Amino acid sequence: MNEQPLLREPTSEQSELLVTSLNVMAGISAAIGTLAAAGALSQAALRRALDLELILLCAGWLVAGWAIGCVLWAISWIVRLLGSRAGDGGGPSAESTRLPRLDELASLTVGETAKQESARRGGALLQRIADELVELREDLSLSPEQRVARADERRREQLAQGLDEIRSAIAAGQFVLAEERLDHLAKTMPEAPDLASARNALADARGAAEAQKLARTRATVGELMSMAAFDEAVAEADDLARQLPDSTQATDLLERVRREADTFASQQRQKLYLQVARATEMHHWRAALAAARQLALTYPGSAEAGEVIAKMDVLAENSRIEEVRDRRDRIADLLQRRRYRLAVELAEDVVAHFPDTQAAKELAGQMDRLRKLAAKDRPS
């Protein structure tokens, strides 16, 4: 059984039909240009008002009509040439009727899609040219009063279409697009009575959307501040102010959040600074060092951080001394309870990590005696 080809070339009848259509449109274009030029010249001759501007206008009509006609004739010639080439191949060959492989099928599908898209665009362009030519022909057949009435009708249609697009953009929340369309209508039809109501509708919709966005951001910011997440709250308020640069409420919200963030930061700095001071007075050096490090890390550029950084070395040294004393006291407690093994382990740790302290030197001199005691100690 013979298989049909996957792709078929256009038939000669289809090519001839397209060529005929293009030739007819080309003839219409050339005829319209010629008739328009001749009509303008005849009216000028009747009024005896032939001047250079009128001559240029007639020449423009003539050149435009024939130029479009030449383009259409050239396209028809190309279509005819392609159609004749497609018909020269005779009957289908074995290669043309062969079923394609998958990779060939993919390439053919892509190529066919591109051809169809190109043909669609070309057809749309030709249709637009034909419509404009028909419209031009109809305008030439109308009287001046009829032309004015038809122009007014077109303007009303354009205004109605533009207003529909503006309403659709407002409903979709595309306020920038709606404003652009509105500005375009205001430039082309400044006397249109419906533009003011459309602008008011845009302003009302934009105001309502901004009010909703402002309310949502206020709620979010309030929740973040209640959790002391002031960095995130400032970011939310700043993003709103960027989205609504003309909104005084958004600006006020950003300023309020920044003030509260600064107040919170100041309170936290003072709190940490007082923790360092109290711990220092009570000789709780490790607590003082921890608070000082947190203050320097969290608020590095503050005056409070600068003061504690200047005392950091002293706090670190006193913290080491305090740590060694605490371990020495624990070793003494373990010896008193005859927990010699644990006492030896803790003493070795002190000697290894704090070798330059007085307690480490004393323990190093007692290690032999402690190990002997530990050797007699039974594991508990």
N, C-alpha and C positions, 0 to 999 in steps of 0.2 A: 504493500500500500504506500503510495507517495505521500510524503509529509509536506505540509504547507510551510512556507518560509516564515521565520519568526517575525521579521520586519518587512513591510511592503513599501515600495516606492510609490509616490503619488501617481495616479493614472494620468494619462494625457488629457482626458476630459476635465479633470480637476485643474490641471495646469492652465488649460485654455480658458476655463471659466474665470480663474484669478487674473489671467492676463487681460481678458476682455474687461473685467471690472476696473482694473487699474487704468487701462486705456480710456475708458469712459470718464473716469474721475479726472484724468489728466486733461482730456478735452474740455470737460466742464470748467476746470480751473483756468485754462488758457482763455476760454470763451468769456468767463466772468471778468477776468482782467481786461480783456479787450473791450467788452461792452461797457465796463465801468469807465475806462478811459474815454471811449467814444461819447458816452453819455455826458460826462463832465465837460468835454470839449464842445458838444452841441449846445448845452445849456449856457456855456460861456459865450458862444457865438451869438446866441439869441439875445443875451444881455449886453453883448459887445463889451465884455469885461475880461478879455484875455490878457493875462499878465504872467510873470515868471513863476510865481507861486502856484498858479493853476497848472502851468505846463509841467512843473515838477511833480505835482500831485497826479496828473494823468500818467506821466512816465512811471511813477511808483506803482500805480494800479497795474499798468501793462507789464512791467518787469516782474512784479510779485506773482501775477497770474501765470505768466509763462514759466517762471522759475519753478513754481510748484508743479506745473504740468510736466516740465522736463524731468524733475525728480521722479514723478510717478511713471513716466514713460521709461526711464532708466530701470526702475524696479520691475516693470512688466517685461522688459527685455531680459533681465537676469532670470526672472521666473520662467520665461519661455526657454531660455538656454538650458536651465536645469531640467526642465521637463523633457526637452529633446534628448538630453544625455541619459535620462532615466529610461527612455523608450528604446535606446539603441542596443540594449543587451539581449534581445530575443527572449527565448524561453529560459526558465530557471536552470542553472547548472547544478551539478552535484554538490559543489561547495556552498552554493547559496541555500540549498535545501537541507544541508546537514544540520542536525540539532546542535546548538552551541553548548560548549562546556560551561561550568558554573562561573568561572572567571570571565568568559566572554559574555555570558548573560548579564553579569553585573555591569560590565563596561557598556554593553548595548543599552541597558536600561538607563544608565546615567546619561548616555548620549541622546537617547530618545527624549528623556525628560528635558534636557537642555534645548533640543530642537523644538519641542512643544512650547517651552517657555518663550523662546525667541519668536516663534510663530505667533504666540498669543500677544506678545508686546507689539510685534509688527502690525498685527491685525487691529489692536487697540489704537495704535498711532494712526493707521489709515482711516479707521472709523472716525477718529477725532477730526482728522483733516477733512473728511467728507462732510461731517456735521457742520464744521465751521464754514465750509464752502456753501453748503445748502443755506445756512443761516445768512451768509453774506449775500447770496442770490436773493433770498427773501427780503433782506433789508433794501437792496437796490430796487426791488419792485414796489416798495412802499412809498407813500407820500411823506413829506417832512413831518406832518402832524402824526401820522401813523408810526414813524420811526421814534418820535419822542414818546408816544404812548407805550410802544414796545420796550423802549429803554427803561421807562418807569416801572413797567411790569417786571423786568429782569432785576431791577434794583430791589423791588419788594421781595422777590423770590430769594435773592441773595441775603437780604436782611433776615428773612424768616429762617433760612438755613443757618446763618451765623448765630442767631439767638438760640436755636435748638442746640447747636454745638456748645454754646456757653452754658445752657441749663444742664446738659449732660455732664460737662466738666465740673460744674458746681456740685451736682449730685454725687459724683465720684470723688470729691475732695481734691480735685486737681485745680486749685485756685490760681496757680501761676499760669496754667494753660488758659483758663477762663479769662484771666485779665489780659493775656496777649491777644486772644480773639476779640475781646471787647475793645482794646485799643486799636486793633486793625479796623473794626467797624467804625469806630469814632473818627478815624482818619479818612476812610473812604466815604462814609455817610454821616457827616457830623450833624446833619439836620434831622436824623431819624429820631422820632419821638420815644421809641422804646428803649433807647440806650440808657437813659437815666434810671428807669426801673430795674434794668438788668444790672447796672452798677450797684444799686442799692441792695438787690438780692445777693450779689457777690459779697458785698461788705457784711451783710447780716450773717450769711453762711460762714464766712471766714471768722467773724467774731464769735459765733457759737462754737466753732471747732477749736478756736484758741482758748475759749473759756473751759471747755472740756479738758483740753490738754493741760491747762494750768491747774485745774482741780486735781487731776491725776498726779501731776508732778508734786503738788503740795502734799498730798497724802503719802506719796513715796518718800519724800524728803523728811516728813515728820516721823515716819517709821524708822528711817535710817538714823536720825538724830537721837531717837529714843534708845537705840542700841549703841550709841556713841560712835557710829560709823560716819564721822563727819567728812572724811575724804570722799566717800561715795555720795554723800548728800550734796557736797559742793559740786561734784561732777554732774549730778542730775540737774541741779539748778543752773549750772553753766551751760549745759546742753540745751535746756529750755530757752535761756536767754539768747543763744545763738539762733535757734529756730524762730524766735519771735523778737527780732531786734527792735521793733517799734513798740513793744509792749512794756509799759512802765511797771505793770504788776510783775512781769517776769524779772525785770531788773531789780525791783524791790525785794523779791524773793531771794535772788542771788545774793544781794547785799546782806540780808538778814541772816542767811545761812552762813555766810562768811564771818559775820560778827560773832555768831554763836560758836562757830568753829574756833575762832581766835580766843574767845572767852574760855572754852573748854580746854584748849591747849595751854592757856596761861594757868588755869587751875591745876592741871595735871603737872605742869612744871613745878609749881609751888609745892604741890603735894610730895613729889619725889625729892625736891630739895630739902623739905622739912624732915623727910624720912632719913636722909643722909645726916642732917644736923643732929637729930635725936639719937640715932644709932651711934654717932661719934661721941656725943656727950656721955653715953652709957657704956662706951668702950665695946660696943657690939660691932666689931670691925667687919666681919663678913657680911652682915646685913647692910652696913653702910656702903661697902664696896658694891654689893649687888644693886642697891638703889642708885648709886652713882653711875654705874655702867648703863643701867636702863635709861637714866636721864640723858646721858651723853649720846646714846644710840637713837633714842626717840626724838630728841630735840637738839640736834648737834650744833645749830647756830645760835642758840639762846644764851643769854647772859648767865643763867643758872648753870647751864652745861659747862660754860667756860670756867666758872668758879670751881666746880667739882673736878673737872679735868686737871686743874692745877694741883689738886690734892690727891690725885689718883695713885701716884707712886707710894705716898705715905699710907694711904688706905690699904693698898695691896700688901705692903710689908707688914703692917699691923695685923692684917687678916691672916697672913702666913703664921705669924707668931701665935695668934689666937688658935689657929687650927692645930699647931704643934702642942700647945698647952692642953687643949681638949683631949688629944690622943694620949699625951703623957698621963693625964688624970685617969683615962680609961685603962691604961696599962697598969697603973697602981691599983685600980679596983680589981682587975683580973688577977693580979698577984695576990691580993688580999683574999680572994676567993679560991686561990690555988688553981687557977685556970692558966697553967704555964704555957701550954701550946699556943693558945690564942694570944697570950701576952707576947710571946716570941714573934709570932707573925706580925702583930701590930708594931712591935719595936723595929723589926726589919723594914717595914714599910716607911716608918718615920725616918730611919737612917737613909733609905734610898731616895726619898722625895724631898726631904728637908735636911740635907747634909751640912749646911752652913749654920744651922741653929745650935744654940747651947744645949737644948734638950736632946738633939740627935747625937751630939758629942758625948753627953753623959750616958745615953743608952748604948752607944757603941762600946764604951768601956765596961758595961755590965752584960754584954751579949753572951760571953762564955758561961757565966754563972746561970743566966736564964736558960741557956740551951741544956745545961746539965739538969736543971730542975724539970725542964720539959721532957727530957728523956725518961724520967721516972714517972711522969704524969700519964695516967691511963686515959685513952680517949673516952669521952663521955658518950 
